[in-house]
Amino acid sequence: MNSDNQPKKTTDAPCGSPATAQARITLEDAVHLLPHLVWIKDAQGTYLAVNASFAAACNRTPEEIVGLNDFDLWTPEFAKKYLADDKAVFDTGIPKSVEEPIQTSGMSLQWFETYKTPIRNASGQVVAVSGIARNISDKRIREQEYLKAREAAEASRKAKSSFLSAMSHDLRAPMNAIIGYSDLLTTADISPEAKHHADIISASGSLLLDLLNTILDYSKIEAGNFQLADEIFLPANALREAAHTIEAKAVQKSLSFSLQFHPTLSSLSVRGDGARLRQIAVNLLDSALKHTEQGTITLAAETLPVSGEEILLQVSITDTGKTIPPERIAKLLSPNTSMDTTSASYIGSSGLSISLCHLLADAMSGSLKHSPCLPTGNTYTLQLPMRLPKQTPHSLATEPPPSDPALFAAKHPMRLLVVDDTPLNLRITLTMLKKLGYDPSSADSAESAYQAISTGTCDLVLMDVNMPYVSGLEATQKIRAGICGADKSNLYIIALTAYALSEDRETCLSAGMNDHLPKPMKTAQLIETLRKAYAQLAQPPP
């Protein structure tokens, strides 16, 4: 006790005292018991001290190692590396951490995380280097296994993507004839009964194509290979196009169909993926149509403000059909469950499409919700954030569909060449173009296409991609390189192909093509693609 009756403050024991010696002994014991390798080396790389784990790794005792250097313990390759790391610590005075292999003649290769620290004397000079190495071989094995698994998964994803692309092509090729010719028949001068049969064939072909696209989209999302477009479009136009797909069917079922847009939506342009918006709307409308036997179907759309550069597009589709129980629809809209066949069968074949709609909405950072209506009916509410463009291109102003398709060429005059090695597909495309008032020329190979372009006059080429010997992609690249003459190198070329995935489109554009028209195609798609091409060709050169 001191004079104030308080306990005296203790101070550190002086160097060399029994307390210090006891502490040093305890610390040395702890270092020796560590499972990690611990050592101290001088400036010449001579070992001054090592712990028991280090010695055991070398099949020696600590006393045997003291006085040795790295070349006495390790292979020359490893010894040189270790000494270089030591020198770096000596020269800079900065600790060094590395992951490195350690191996002697008596042990297998092991990976260690090594941390080397400079030891300084009283004047601050680096006189030794201490090191501690933690065995991370198990971690490295897990990392290698993870990398192998990731590489295998990536290879599997690529194989799946290639398979899907090939499957899509093989299925679309015959469907091109079914959909193309049935589409031509629906506009032909035939009997009402024959036209009815053609309508059924056309509708069935379109349904089969929609199902194929849905399966492909599901697979792309699952494989993490799904991409969204970023383009300026009019949501009102996309929704009107979706509505057109069911209007005639609604009339056939004696259903009332209503399209309700907020006034601000009619001329509003946004940035986003217009094709996906249209796809969601088509699938939801088709679902409503399938299980509504009487009453009405309504598509309503409006925009909700979010910020100065973003709006929230809200689309509601309401029907008076059989109400879908919430517990069943929840399984279809849940991101955490796979496709539920029971729920899908309850609401018809549209179940797969509804699940895809939810996945698409989620991919677009939006949401899709279902609400039951009383006494009967359903409402799907889609909300998608959309960015406002800085300016709206004049080209977004759309033309109405031609009242007489045969007059289309008169309003959009172009000299056309169709290149396709398959006689059936070539005949379909030529027939469609002639129905629009064009007099197209044709070629059945890349070589004959070069000849036709070089000796004739041509504004636009519809080029099949999958041709033998010289593909449409190679032919396009050669045309761009001037094989038909420098004055023909900038021809407008449209890829005409059964390869319809987004990456296939990018491949065509990267090869120098101007646009991509997937098979099977309908007259309306051909018209829209030609209209877009004419708008580009009509612009004065820069």
C-alpha positions as CSV (number, residue, x, y, z in Angstrom):
1,M,0.0,0.0,0.0
2,N,1.2,3.6,-0.6
3,S,0.7,6.5,1.7
4,D,-2.8,7.1,0.3
5,N,-3.7,3.5,1.2
6,Q,-4.0,2.6,-2.5
7,P,-2.4,-0.6,-4.0
8,K,0.9,0.0,-5.7
9,K,0.8,-0.1,-9.6
10,T,2.8,-3.0,-11.0
11,T,5.3,-2.4,-13.8
12,D,6.7,-4.8,-16.4
13,A,9.3,-7.1,-15.0
14,P,12.8,-6.2,-16.0
15,C,14.5,-8.1,-18.7
16,G,16.2,-11.2,-17.3
17,S,13.8,-11.4,-14.3
18,P,12.2,-14.8,-13.5
19,A,8.8,-13.4,-14.8
20,T,10.2,-12.6,-18.2
21,A,12.0,-15.9,-18.4
22,Q,8.8,-17.7,-17.6
23,A,6.9,-15.6,-20.3
24,R,9.6,-16.4,-22.8
25,I,9.4,-20.1,-22.1
26,T,5.7,-20.1,-22.4
27,L,5.8,-18.3,-25.8
28,E,8.5,-20.6,-27.1
29,D,6.4,-23.6,-26.1
30,A,3.4,-22.1,-27.9
31,V,5.4,-21.5,-31.1
32,H,6.8,-25.0,-31.0
33,L,3.3,-26.4,-30.6
34,L,1.8,-24.4,-33.5
35,P,0.7,-26.6,-36.5
36,H,2.1,-23.9,-38.8
37,L,5.7,-23.8,-39.9
38,V,7.7,-21.1,-38.1
39,W,11.3,-20.0,-38.6
40,I,13.9,-17.3,-38.4
41,K,16.7,-16.7,-40.9
42,D,19.6,-14.2,-41.0
43,A,20.7,-12.0,-43.9
44,Q,22.7,-14.9,-45.4
45,G,19.6,-17.2,-45.4
46,T,20.9,-19.3,-42.6
47,Y,18.3,-20.8,-40.3
48,L,18.6,-19.4,-36.7
49,A,15.5,-21.2,-35.3
50,V,12.6,-23.3,-36.4
51,N,9.6,-24.8,-34.6
52,A,8.7,-28.5,-34.3
53,S,6.2,-28.4,-37.2
54,F,8.9,-27.0,-39.5
55,A,11.4,-29.6,-38.4
56,A,8.8,-32.4,-38.8
57,A,8.0,-31.3,-42.4
58,C,11.7,-31.7,-43.2
59,N,12.1,-35.1,-41.4
60,R,14.7,-33.5,-39.1
61,T,15.0,-32.1,-35.6
62,P,15.1,-28.3,-34.9
63,E,18.7,-28.6,-33.8
64,E,19.6,-30.3,-37.1
65,I,18.1,-27.5,-39.2
66,V,19.8,-24.6,-37.3
67,G,22.8,-23.5,-39.3
68,L,21.5,-24.9,-42.6
69,N,20.2,-22.8,-45.6
70,D,17.4,-23.3,-48.1
71,F,19.6,-25.2,-50.6
72,D,20.2,-27.8,-47.8
73,L,16.4,-28.4,-47.4
74,W,14.6,-27.7,-50.6
75,T,15.1,-28.3,-54.3
76,P,17.2,-25.6,-56.1
77,E,14.1,-24.2,-57.8
78,F,12.2,-23.6,-54.6
79,A,15.4,-22.5,-52.7
80,K,16.1,-19.7,-55.2
81,K,12.5,-18.4,-54.9
82,Y,12.5,-18.5,-51.0
83,L,15.8,-16.6,-50.9
84,A,14.5,-14.0,-53.4
85,D,11.5,-13.4,-51.2
86,D,13.8,-13.0,-48.1
87,K,16.0,-10.5,-50.0
88,A,12.9,-8.5,-50.9
89,V,11.9,-8.2,-47.2
90,F,15.5,-7.4,-46.2
91,D,15.8,-4.7,-48.9
92,T,12.5,-3.0,-48.4
93,G,11.8,-3.7,-44.8
94,I,8.2,-4.4,-45.7
95,P,6.4,-7.7,-44.8
96,K,5.6,-10.1,-47.6
97,S,2.7,-12.5,-48.0
98,V,2.5,-15.1,-50.7
99,E,0.9,-18.4,-51.5
100,E,3.6,-20.9,-52.5
101,P,4.4,-24.6,-52.8
102,I,6.8,-26.2,-50.3
103,Q,8.4,-29.6,-51.1
104,T,11.4,-31.6,-49.9
105,S,12.7,-34.9,-51.2
106,G,10.7,-36.7,-48.4
107,M,7.3,-35.0,-48.7
108,S,4.7,-34.4,-51.3
109,L,4.0,-31.0,-52.7
110,Q,2.0,-28.9,-50.3
111,W,0.6,-25.4,-50.7
112,F,1.2,-22.8,-47.9
113,E,0.2,-19.3,-47.2
114,T,3.5,-17.7,-46.1
115,Y,4.0,-14.4,-44.2
116,K,7.5,-13.1,-43.8
117,T,8.3,-10.2,-41.5
118,P,11.6,-8.2,-41.0
119,I,13.2,-8.3,-37.5
120,R,15.1,-5.1,-36.6
121,N,17.8,-4.4,-34.0
122,A,17.8,-1.5,-31.6
123,S,18.9,0.9,-34.3
124,G,16.2,-0.1,-36.7
125,Q,18.3,-2.1,-39.0
126,V,16.8,-5.3,-40.5
127,V,19.0,-8.2,-39.2
128,A,16.7,-11.2,-39.7
129,V,13.5,-12.4,-41.3
130,S,10.8,-14.4,-39.4
131,G,8.3,-16.5,-41.3
132,I,5.2,-18.4,-40.6
133,A,3.5,-20.7,-43.2
134,R,0.0,-22.1,-42.9
135,N,-0.9,-25.2,-44.9
136,I,-3.7,-24.3,-47.3
137,S,-3.5,-27.5,-49.5
138,D,-7.1,-28.4,-48.7
139,K,-8.2,-24.9,-49.6
140,R,-6.3,-25.1,-52.9
141,I,-7.8,-28.5,-53.6
142,R,-11.3,-27.1,-53.0
143,E,-10.5,-24.1,-55.2
144,Q,-9.3,-26.4,-58.0
145,E,-12.4,-28.6,-57.7
146,Y,-14.5,-25.5,-57.8
147,L,-12.7,-24.3,-61.0
148,K,-13.1,-27.7,-62.6
149,A,-16.8,-27.7,-61.7
150,R,-17.2,-24.2,-63.1
151,E,-15.4,-25.1,-66.3
152,A,-17.5,-28.3,-66.6
153,A,-20.7,-26.2,-66.0
154,E,-19.5,-23.6,-68.6
155,A,-18.8,-26.4,-71.1
156,S,-22.2,-27.9,-70.3
157,R,-23.9,-24.5,-70.8
158,K,-22.1,-24.0,-74.1
159,A,-23.1,-27.5,-75.2
160,K,-26.7,-26.8,-74.2
161,S,-26.7,-23.5,-76.0
162,S,-25.3,-25.2,-79.2
163,F,-27.9,-27.9,-78.9
164,L,-30.7,-25.4,-78.5
165,S,-29.5,-23.4,-81.5
166,A,-29.4,-26.6,-83.6
167,M,-32.7,-27.8,-82.3
168,S,-34.3,-24.4,-83.0
169,H,-32.9,-24.4,-86.6
170,D,-34.0,-28.0,-87.3
171,L,-37.5,-27.4,-86.0
172,R,-37.9,-24.0,-87.7
173,A,-36.9,-25.2,-91.1
174,P,-40.0,-27.3,-91.8
175,M,-42.2,-24.9,-89.8
176,N,-41.2,-22.2,-92.3
177,A,-43.1,-24.1,-95.0
178,I,-46.1,-24.7,-92.8
179,I,-46.4,-21.2,-91.5
180,G,-45.3,-19.5,-94.7
181,Y,-47.7,-21.3,-97.0
182,S,-50.6,-21.2,-94.6
183,D,-50.1,-17.5,-94.2
184,L,-50.2,-17.1,-98.0
185,L,-53.3,-19.2,-98.2
186,T,-55.2,-17.0,-95.7
187,T,-54.8,-14.1,-98.1
188,A,-55.5,-16.1,-101.3
189,D,-58.8,-16.1,-103.2
190,I,-60.1,-19.4,-101.9
191,S,-63.5,-20.6,-100.6
192,P,-64.6,-19.7,-97.1
193,E,-64.2,-23.3,-96.0
194,A,-60.7,-23.6,-97.4
195,K,-59.8,-20.2,-95.8
196,H,-61.1,-21.5,-92.5
197,H,-58.8,-24.6,-92.8
198,A,-55.9,-22.4,-93.7
199,D,-56.6,-20.2,-90.6
200,I,-56.5,-23.3,-88.4
201,I,-53.2,-24.4,-89.9
202,S,-51.7,-21.0,-89.5
203,A,-52.9,-20.6,-85.9
204,S,-51.6,-24.1,-85.0
205,G,-48.2,-23.3,-86.6
206,S,-48.0,-20.0,-84.7
207,L,-48.9,-21.9,-81.5
208,L,-46.2,-24.4,-82.1
209,L,-43.7,-21.6,-82.8
210,D,-44.7,-19.8,-79.6
211,L,-44.2,-23.0,-77.6
212,L,-40.7,-23.5,-79.2
213,N,-39.8,-19.9,-78.3
214,T,-41.0,-20.3,-74.8
215,I,-39.0,-23.5,-74.2
216,L,-35.9,-21.8,-75.7
217,D,-36.3,-18.7,-73.5
218,Y,-36.7,-20.9,-70.4
219,S,-33.5,-22.7,-71.2
220,K,-31.6,-19.5,-71.9
221,I,-32.7,-18.0,-68.6
222,E,-31.7,-21.2,-66.8
223,A,-28.3,-21.2,-68.5
224,G,-27.7,-17.6,-67.6
225,N,-27.5,-16.8,-71.3
226,F,-30.5,-14.5,-71.5
227,Q,-30.0,-11.0,-72.8
228,L,-32.3,-8.0,-73.0
229,A,-32.4,-5.5,-75.8
230,D,-31.8,-1.8,-75.0
231,E,-33.6,0.2,-77.7
232,I,-36.0,3.1,-78.0
233,F,-39.6,2.0,-78.6
234,L,-43.2,3.0,-78.1
235,P,-44.9,0.9,-75.4
236,A,-48.3,1.7,-76.9
237,N,-47.2,0.2,-80.2
238,A,-45.9,-3.0,-78.6
239,L,-49.1,-3.5,-76.6
240,R,-51.3,-2.8,-79.7
241,E,-49.3,-5.4,-81.7
242,A,-49.9,-7.9,-78.8
243,A,-53.6,-7.1,-78.8
244,H,-53.8,-7.7,-82.6
245,T,-52.9,-11.4,-81.9
246,I,-56.1,-12.2,-80.1
247,E,-58.7,-9.7,-81.5
248,A,-59.9,-12.1,-84.2
249,K,-60.0,-15.0,-81.8
250,A,-61.9,-13.0,-79.3
251,V,-64.5,-12.2,-82.0
252,Q,-64.8,-15.9,-82.8
253,K,-65.6,-16.7,-79.2
254,S,-68.0,-13.8,-79.0
255,L,-65.9,-12.1,-76.4
256,S,-65.7,-8.3,-75.9
257,F,-62.1,-7.0,-76.1
258,S,-61.2,-3.6,-74.8
259,L,-57.9,-1.7,-75.1
260,Q,-57.5,1.2,-72.7
261,F,-54.5,3.5,-72.7
262,H,-53.9,6.5,-70.6
263,P,-53.6,9.6,-72.8
264,T,-49.9,10.2,-71.9
265,L,-49.0,6.7,-73.1
266,S,-50.0,7.0,-76.8
267,S,-46.9,8.9,-77.9
268,L,-44.5,8.1,-75.1
269,S,-41.1,6.6,-76.1
270,V,-38.9,4.7,-73.6
271,R,-35.7,2.7,-73.6
272,G,-35.9,-1.0,-72.9
273,D,-36.8,-4.3,-74.6
274,G,-40.0,-3.8,-76.6
275,A,-40.0,-7.3,-78.0
276,R,-40.1,-8.8,-74.4
277,L,-42.9,-6.4,-73.4
278,R,-44.9,-7.6,-76.4
279,Q,-44.1,-11.2,-75.6
280,I,-45.3,-10.9,-72.0
281,A,-48.5,-9.2,-73.2
282,V,-49.2,-11.8,-75.9
283,N,-48.8,-14.7,-73.4
284,L,-51.0,-13.1,-70.8
285,L,-53.7,-12.2,-73.3
286,D,-53.5,-15.7,-74.8
287,S,-53.9,-17.1,-71.3
288,A,-57.0,-14.9,-70.7
289,L,-58.5,-15.9,-74.0
290,K,-58.0,-19.7,-73.4
291,H,-60.0,-19.8,-70.2
292,T,-62.6,-17.1,-70.8
293,E,-65.7,-18.5,-72.4
294,Q,-68.0,-15.4,-72.1
295,G,-67.7,-11.8,-71.0
296,T,-64.8,-9.4,-71.6
297,I,-61.0,-9.2,-71.8
298,T,-59.4,-5.8,-71.1
299,L,-55.9,-4.6,-71.5
300,A,-55.2,-1.3,-69.7
301,A,-51.9,0.6,-69.5
302,E,-50.6,3.7,-67.8
303,T,-47.4,5.1,-66.6
304,L,-46.4,6.0,-63.0
305,P,-43.7,8.6,-62.3
306,V,-40.6,7.3,-60.6
307,S,-37.9,9.9,-61.2
308,G,-36.9,12.5,-63.8
309,E,-35.3,9.8,-66.0
310,E,-37.4,6.8,-65.3
311,I,-41.1,5.8,-65.3
312,L,-43.0,2.7,-64.2
313,L,-45.1,1.1,-66.9
314,Q,-48.1,-0.6,-65.5
315,V,-50.1,-3.0,-67.7
316,S,-53.2,-4.8,-66.4
317,I,-55.0,-7.6,-68.2
318,T,-58.4,-8.5,-66.8
319,D,-60.7,-11.3,-67.9
320,T,-64.1,-12.7,-66.8
321,G,-63.0,-16.3,-67.1
322,K,-62.7,-19.0,-64.4
323,T,-60.9,-17.6,-61.4
324,I,-57.5,-19.3,-60.8
325,P,-57.1,-20.2,-57.1
326,P,-54.3,-18.1,-55.5
327,E,-52.4,-21.2,-54.3
328,R,-52.2,-22.5,-57.8
329,I,-51.1,-19.3,-59.5
330,A,-48.6,-18.7,-56.7
331,K,-46.7,-21.8,-57.8
332,L,-46.5,-20.5,-61.3
333,L,-45.3,-17.1,-60.3
334,S,-42.8,-18.2,-57.6
335,P,-39.2,-17.7,-58.5
336,N,-38.1,-20.4,-56.1
337,T,-40.0,-23.4,-57.6
338,S,-39.8,-25.2,-60.8
339,M,-42.6,-25.5,-63.3
340,D,-45.6,-26.9,-61.6
341,T,-47.5,-29.2,-64.0
342,T,-50.6,-29.5,-61.8
343,S,-51.1,-25.8,-61.7
344,A,-50.3,-25.5,-65.4
345,S,-52.8,-28.2,-66.3
346,Y,-55.5,-26.5,-64.2
347,I,-55.3,-23.3,-66.2
348,G,-54.5,-24.9,-69.5
349,S,-51.4,-25.0,-71.7
350,S,-50.8,-21.3,-70.9
351,G,-49.2,-22.3,-67.6
352,L,-45.8,-22.6,-69.1
353,S,-46.2,-19.2,-70.7
354,I,-47.3,-17.5,-67.4
355,S,-44.2,-18.9,-65.7
356,L,-42.1,-17.5,-68.4
357,C,-43.8,-14.1,-68.1
358,H,-42.8,-14.0,-64.5
359,L,-39.2,-14.8,-65.3
360,L,-39.1,-12.2,-68.0
361,A,-40.6,-9.5,-65.7
362,D,-38.1,-10.4,-63.1
363,A,-35.2,-10.2,-65.6
364,M,-36.4,-6.7,-66.6
365,S,-36.3,-5.7,-62.9
366,G,-40.1,-5.6,-62.8
367,S,-42.9,-7.7,-61.3
368,L,-46.0,-9.7,-62.3
369,K,-48.8,-10.2,-59.9
370,H,-52.2,-12.0,-60.1
371,S,-55.4,-11.0,-58.4
372,P,-58.7,-12.9,-58.4
373,C,-61.8,-11.0,-59.4
374,L,-65.2,-11.4,-57.9
375,P,-67.5,-13.1,-58.6
376,T,-65.3,-14.5,-61.4
377,G,-62.2,-13.5,-63.4
378,N,-58.5,-12.7,-63.1
379,T,-56.3,-9.7,-63.3
380,Y,-52.6,-9.8,-64.1
381,T,-50.7,-6.7,-63.2
382,L,-47.3,-6.1,-64.9
383,Q,-45.0,-3.4,-63.7
384,L,-41.8,-2.6,-65.5
385,P,-39.3,0.2,-65.0
386,M,-38.5,2.1,-68.2
387,R,-35.9,4.8,-68.9
388,L,-36.8,7.9,-70.8
389,P,-34.6,8.5,-73.8
390,K,-32.9,11.9,-74.3
391,Q,-34.6,12.2,-77.7
392,T,-37.1,10.2,-79.8
393,P,-36.0,9.0,-83.2
394,H,-38.3,10.1,-86.0
395,S,-38.3,6.5,-87.3
396,L,-40.5,5.5,-84.4
397,A,-43.5,7.0,-86.1
398,T,-45.1,3.9,-87.5
399,E,-47.1,3.4,-90.6
400,P,-50.5,1.5,-90.5
401,P,-50.5,-1.9,-92.1
402,P,-51.2,-1.7,-95.8
403,S,-54.8,-2.1,-96.7
404,D,-53.7,-3.9,-99.9
405,P,-50.3,-5.8,-99.4
406,A,-49.9,-5.8,-103.2
407,L,-49.4,-2.0,-103.1
408,F,-46.5,-2.2,-100.6
409,A,-43.8,-2.3,-103.2
410,A,-45.2,0.8,-104.9
411,K,-44.8,2.8,-101.7
412,H,-41.4,1.1,-100.9
413,P,-39.7,0.5,-104.2
414,M,-36.6,-1.6,-104.0
415,R,-34.7,-4.1,-106.2
416,L,-34.5,-7.4,-104.3
417,L,-32.4,-10.5,-104.5
418,V,-33.2,-13.7,-102.5
419,V,-30.4,-16.1,-101.9
420,D,-31.3,-19.6,-100.5
421,D,-30.1,-23.0,-101.4
422,T,-33.3,-24.8,-100.4
423,P,-35.8,-24.7,-103.2
424,L,-38.9,-24.9,-100.9
425,N,-37.8,-22.0,-98.8
426,L,-36.7,-20.0,-101.8
427,R,-40.1,-20.4,-103.4
428,I,-41.9,-19.3,-100.2
429,T,-39.9,-16.1,-99.9
430,L,-40.3,-15.3,-103.6
431,T,-44.0,-15.9,-103.4
432,M,-44.4,-13.6,-100.4
433,L,-42.4,-10.8,-102.1
434,K,-44.5,-11.1,-105.2
435,K,-47.7,-10.8,-103.1
436,L,-46.3,-7.5,-101.9
437,G,-45.8,-6.3,-105.5
438,Y,-42.1,-6.9,-105.9
439,D,-40.4,-8.7,-108.8
440,P,-37.4,-10.3,-107.0
441,S,-34.5,-12.1,-108.6
442,S,-33.0,-15.2,-107.0
443,A,-29.8,-17.2,-106.5
444,D,-29.3,-20.6,-105.0
445,S,-25.7,-20.3,-103.8
446,A,-23.1,-17.7,-102.8
447,E,-21.3,-17.9,-106.1
448,S,-24.5,-17.3,-108.1
449,A,-25.3,-14.4,-105.7
450,Y,-22.0,-12.8,-106.5
451,Q,-22.7,-13.1,-110.2
452,A,-26.2,-11.6,-109.8
453,I,-25.0,-8.7,-107.7
454,S,-22.0,-7.9,-110.0
455,T,-23.9,-7.9,-113.2
456,G,-27.3,-6.7,-112.1
457,T,-28.9,-3.9,-110.1
458,C,-29.8,-4.7,-106.5
459,D,-30.7,-2.6,-103.5
460,L,-31.3,-5.3,-100.9
461,V,-30.4,-9.0,-100.4
462,L,-32.3,-11.5,-98.3
463,M,-29.5,-14.0,-97.6
464,D,-29.9,-17.5,-96.2
465,V,-27.3,-18.1,-93.6
466,N,-27.0,-21.9,-93.6
467,M,-25.8,-22.6,-97.1
468,P,-23.3,-25.3,-98.1
469,Y,-19.7,-24.5,-99.2
470,V,-20.0,-20.8,-98.6
471,S,-22.4,-19.7,-95.8
472,G,-24.4,-16.6,-95.9
473,L,-22.1,-15.1,-93.2
474,E,-19.0,-15.7,-95.4
475,A,-20.8,-14.5,-98.5
476,T,-21.7,-11.2,-96.7
477,Q,-18.1,-10.7,-95.5
478,K,-16.8,-11.2,-99.1
479,I,-19.4,-8.7,-100.4
480,R,-18.3,-6.2,-97.8
481,A,-14.7,-6.8,-98.9
482,G,-15.6,-5.9,-102.5
483,I,-15.9,-9.3,-104.3
484,C,-18.8,-7.8,-106.3
485,G,-17.2,-4.5,-106.8
486,A,-16.5,-1.6,-104.4
487,D,-19.8,0.1,-105.4
488,K,-21.7,-3.0,-104.2
489,S,-19.9,-3.4,-100.9
490,N,-22.5,-1.5,-98.9
491,L,-25.6,-3.4,-100.1
492,Y,-28.3,-3.8,-97.5
493,I,-28.3,-7.5,-96.5
494,I,-30.9,-9.2,-94.3
495,A,-30.1,-12.5,-92.7
496,L,-32.8,-15.0,-93.5
497,T,-32.3,-18.0,-91.2
498,A,-33.8,-20.6,-89.0
499,Y,-31.1,-19.7,-86.3
500,A,-33.3,-17.4,-84.2
501,L,-31.5,-17.1,-80.8
502,S,-30.3,-13.6,-79.7
503,E,-26.6,-14.8,-80.1
504,D,-27.4,-15.9,-83.6
505,R,-28.7,-12.4,-84.4
506,E,-25.5,-10.9,-83.0
507,T,-23.4,-13.3,-85.1
508,C,-25.2,-12.1,-88.3
509,L,-24.8,-8.5,-87.4
510,S,-21.1,-9.0,-86.5
511,A,-20.6,-10.6,-90.0
512,G,-21.7,-7.4,-91.6
513,M,-25.4,-8.0,-92.1
514,N,-27.9,-5.1,-91.6
515,D,-30.8,-7.1,-90.1
516,H,-32.0,-10.5,-89.0
517,L,-35.3,-12.1,-90.0
518,P,-35.8,-15.5,-88.4
519,K,-37.7,-18.4,-90.0
520,P,-40.4,-19.2,-90.1
521,M,-41.7,-15.8,-91.1
522,K,-45.1,-14.3,-91.7
523,T,-46.0,-11.7,-94.2
524,A,-46.4,-9.1,-91.5
525,Q,-42.8,-9.7,-90.2
526,L,-41.5,-9.4,-93.8
527,I,-43.3,-6.2,-94.3
528,E,-42.0,-4.6,-91.1
529,T,-38.4,-5.7,-92.0
530,L,-38.6,-4.3,-95.5
531,R,-40.2,-1.1,-94.2
532,K,-37.3,-0.7,-91.8
533,A,-34.8,-1.4,-94.6
534,Y,-36.5,1.1,-97.0
535,A,-36.3,3.8,-94.3
536,Q,-32.6,3.2,-94.0
537,L,-32.0,3.1,-97.8
538,A,-34.0,6.3,-98.3
539,Q,-31.7,8.3,-96.1
540,P,-29.1,10.4,-97.9
541,P,-25.5,9.0,-97.6
542,P,-23.4,10.7,-94.9
